[in-house]
Amino acid sequence: MKNKIIIIAKIIIGVPLVIFALGYITMHLWNWLVPTLFNGPVINLWQTFGIVLLSKILFGGFKGKGGGCCCGNHRDPRQAWKEHMKAKWDNLSTEERTSLKDKFFNKCAPRFTNSTDSEDSLK
């Protein structure tokens, strides 16, 4: 029970402290660079929080690690694509796989090897 109270206290103190520190660093970077480089305004801490929030919404979203989707499907799109392609590959017959490998090799091999190397490897 005592450990839970300590963890909760650390969270209650630590999260706002980290948010404040990141906002403060961002504010100083902005006030150091933007007025000098672009003749932009000097901003305060609250404006910094607004800019960070706006940029997070516009550019980063609030995805977290699972990938953002409002439908409850939090899969990584790259992982979903890999699984889809693996399922397609698993459903191919041996002849189709061989044909696909040959087409791929004939199309891509000239880019990476000499024409004599590709002919030798086919034998």
C-alpha positions in Angstrom: 0.0 0.0 0.0 2.8 2.4 0.9 4.5 1.7 -2.5 1.3 2.6 -4.4 1.1 5.9 -2.6 4.8 6.7 -3.4 4.2 5.8 -7.1 1.1 7.9 -7.3 2.9 10.8 -5.6 5.8 10.5 -8.1 3.3 10.6 -10.9 1.4 13.6 -9.5 4.7 15.5 -9.0 6.7 14.2 -12.0 4.3 14.5 -14.9 3.6 18.2 -14.4 7.3 18.8 -13.8 8.3 17.1 -17.0 5.6 19.0 -19.0 6.7 22.3 -17.5 10.4 21.5 -18.2 9.7 20.5 -21.9 7.6 23.7 -22.3 10.3 25.8 -20.8 13.0 24.3 -23.0 10.8 24.8 -26.1 10.0 28.4 -25.1 13.7 29.2 -24.8 14.6 27.6 -28.1 11.8 29.5 -29.8 12.8 32.8 -28.2 16.4 32.2 -29.1 15.9 31.2 -32.7 12.7 32.6 -34.2 13.1 36.3 -33.4 16.6 36.3 -34.7 16.1 34.2 -37.8 12.6 35.1 -38.9 11.8 38.4 -37.1 9.1 36.4 -35.2 7.5 37.2 -31.9 8.9 36.4 -28.4 6.4 34.0 -26.7 5.6 33.2 -23.1 5.1 29.8 -21.5 1.4 29.5 -22.2 1.9 30.4 -25.8 4.5 27.7 -26.0 2.1 25.1 -24.6 -0.4 26.2 -27.3 2.2 25.9 -30.1 3.3 22.5 -28.9 -0.3 21.3 -28.7 -1.1 22.7 -32.1 1.9 21.1 -33.7 1.2 17.8 -32.0 -2.3 17.9 -33.4 -1.3 18.9 -36.9 1.9 16.9 -37.4 2.1 14.1 -34.8 -1.4 13.3 -33.6 -2.0 11.4 -30.4 -1.2 7.9 -31.7 1.0 6.5 -29.0 2.8 3.3 -29.8 -0.1 1.4 -31.3 -1.0 3.7 -34.2 -4.0 5.9 -34.0 -7.4 4.8 -35.2 -10.8 5.7 -33.9 -12.1 2.3 -34.7 -10.3 0.4 -31.9 -7.9 -1.2 -34.3 -4.5 -0.1 -33.0 -2.2 -2.2 -35.3 0.9 -0.8 -37.0 0.1 -0.4 -40.7 3.5 -1.8 -41.7 2.9 -4.9 -39.6 -0.6 -5.3 -41.1 0.9 -5.0 -44.6 3.6 -7.6 -43.8 1.0 -10.0 -42.4 -1.2 -9.5 -45.5 1.7 -10.2 -47.9 2.8 -13.3 -45.9 -0.8 -14.6 -46.1 -0.8 -14.0 -49.9 2.6 -15.8 -50.2 1.5 -18.7 -48.1 -1.5 -19.2 -50.4 0.6 -19.4 -53.6 1.3 -22.8 -55.1 4.9 -23.9 -55.6 4.7 -23.2 -59.3 3.3 -19.7 -58.7 6.1 -19.0 -56.2 8.8 -20.1 -58.6 7.2 -18.0 -61.4 7.1 -15.0 -59.1 10.7 -15.4 -58.0 11.8 -15.7 -61.6 10.0 -12.6 -62.6 11.5 -10.7 -59.7 15.0 -11.9 -60.4 14.7 -11.1 -64.1 13.4 -7.6 -63.4 15.7 -6.7 -60.5 18.9 -8.7 -61.1 20.3 -6.4 -63.9 20.4 -3.5 -61.5 22.6 -5.3 -59.0 24.7 -7.7 -61.1 26.5 -7.8 -64.4 24.6 -9.5 -67.2 27.2 -12.4 -67.2 26.7 -12.8 -63.4 22.9 -13.2 -63.8 23.3 -15.7 -66.6 25.8 -17.8 -64.6 23.6 -17.9 -61.6 20.6 -19.2 -63.6 22.6 -22.3 -64.7 
